[in-house]
Amino acid sequence: MQRPQTAIQPQMTGADNDARYSFNGTQAATEITDDTIVRSRRHGRVFLAEARAQAQSRSNSAFGGATIDGLVSEARKYIGTNPTGRGSLWCGAFMDLVLKRTGHAGGGNLASAYARYGQRVSGPQVGAIAVMGRRGGGHVGVVSGVDPNGNPIIVSGNHNHTVAESVYPAGRISAYVLPGG
């Protein structure tokens, strides 16, 4: 027997009708589907459980293009840890470790160097390396999926001092590259 789908929708007016502005610090939208999976959004960010579910559901689809599931799987093994032993600036070292453990050539310890590594692609693809710029350095990780707004879901080292999987704004990405052999 199927249960009807139930959705809790907040009252939206003005800018709240625009998905880019519809969530604030005290408001969350929750949807309960037939299999009682709860999906939530707050502050415009997808919670980790939903991000992982989306990434896994799309990792073998045309949505993500060419996939390198081994790279994502290897990176996810270290979520919640720091396998590099470094105290700071270790996202590049983590990417290097993941690449080497999956049989690829390493890319070094500097995040910005990954913009010149492998084959550049035009957008986020599962298994691609995402390179980000920031004042004083950069950040790098592996794309594990794409959220409904087109933002990449990335597994990276040194994200709040640990390996983590998180949604990043698409505009923050300076390059996507696929690793070579």
PyMOL commands that set and color helices and strands:
alter all, ss='L'
color gray80, all
select helices_A, chain A and resi 14-17+48-58+62-64+69-76+91-101+111-116+170-172
alter helices_A, ss='H'
color red, helices_A
select strands_A, chain A and resi 6-8+29-32+38-42+45-46+119-121+129-134+137-146+152-159+162-167+173-178
alter strands_A, ss='S'
color yellow, strands_A
deselect
rebuild
show_as cartoon
